[in-house]
Amino acid sequence: MTDVFLLLSGLLTGAVRVLVGLTLVHRLLSIKRPDRKSIAAGLAGALVLTVLLSLLHAPDFYRMALEAVLIAACAHRLQGAKLRMGLFVGIFYEIGISFWSFLLPAWMGVLFRSQDFLSARTLAGQSALWLLHGLLAVLAVWLSRGWEINRKSAFRAVSALTLAGFLGVITLSEQTVLVIPDDTLYMWIILAVVLMMSVLVFNINRQYEVEKELAKLKSEQAELLERDYTAVNRAYQVNAKLFHDFHNHIGVLRQFLTHEKYGEAVRYLDELQAPVQNLTAAVWTGDETADYLINSKAAAAEADGVRFQVQVEFPRRTNIRSVDLCAILGNLLDNAIEAARQVPDPSGRTVALTIRRIHQMLVIKVENSFSSVPVQENGELKTTKTEGGLHGWGLKSAQTAAEKYDGMVRAGVSGEVFRAVATLSFQGMEDIHE
């Protein structure tokens, strides 16, 4: 094999490893997909490393370390990955590649009874090397398709792969076809154990991150609900005060009418109506808290010049808790009103709420106009707000509430309308008569 061919092979295999590494970091850490900048940076870095290490005749250890750093740096700077996690994935990815770069040629050598497969400078060794990198390229294409990967299934698949590698290198120590130094076998056995431990540690870390995000989500949801319940309580206190003073108001009105002071009576009634005029337009769902929430959002929309339309068909008694119903309605309506409010043309600011019952399924649909198309990343809608606070948690909070009823929340753009639809399965409850 000529040195030029080996250099060219090294350049191509290095490029494949780096590109697969960037794609793997993207899927494992749920960060931005590799774009032209990150791909160009990765390819340029792989080119420089391959040429430099080839000129210096450096051991593979340096290639592994530098490629891991290159992958982590590109993922951090250009894809938004945390540097620590990027390094973790990059290092163990390179260890795994090196492990299989030894194990696959070794077993091909046993199968074909040839020592040549263990040397990358032979045609047999190059064929084994390119077989591995061809499989890597197929993996990269599969990952880049954006198909959903269940975390538990992915963990089981990777665990099975590392376990198979461990058993493969243990079994390799018993074969008599190839001459492999014992020190080499012991080193790869230790690295196989390290790989299995790294998979376990990574899964525990991701589980911790998921639980931490869920805890934060519940905290944000509780804050949103507390805000809406506070508004509900204020409205009920106003209403209770009016009823408490009802007999006094009746007496005043009777005096006005007795003395034929009709104008004063009308003005007095207008004054009484003012504190509860928002409640008089109630859209009844049968849930007092949800009723007030809808009307308070309608009042907020109208104050911002947003045309608010409501069509409600709500089952009378269900097992859907008020706290969950308000989590869905409150978040979806807040997002819709905020987006519609940013439309430059006041006549184009619209929000429409539709609630329908279909057999034992409750469908909540919120549609709104918008000024700019929402950003999607990894199949999820991202907030366009730059300030902190509750932004970005609305759909997640609504999704968490919907999942309690075997439901889901789906959102997307249809023409010039943004649509969020929540579906919930419910059970009817019998009336309780005292």
Buried (B, 14 or more C-beta within 10 A) or exposed (E): EEEEEBBEBBBBBBBBBBBBBBBBBBBBBBBBBBEEEBBEBBBBBBBEBBBEBBEEEEEEEEBBEBBBBBBBBBBBBBBEBEEEBBBBBBBBBBBBBBBBBBBBBBBBBBEEEBBBBBBBEBEBBBEBBBEBBEEBBEEBEEBBEEEEEEEEEBBEEBBEBBBEBBEBBEEBEEEEBBEBEEEBBEEBBEBBEBBBEBBEEBBEEBEEEEEEEEEEBEEBBEEBBEEBBEEBEEBBEEEEEBEEEEEEBEEBBEEBEEEEBEEBBEEBEEEBEEEEEBBEEBBEBEBBBBBBBBBBBBBBBEEBEBBBEBEBEBBEBBEBEBBBBBBBBBBBBBBBBBBBBEBEEEEBBBBBBBBEBEEEBBBBBBBBBBBEEBEEEEEEBEBBEEEEEBBBBBBBBBBBBBEBBEBEBEBEEEEEEBBBBBBBBBEEEEEEEE
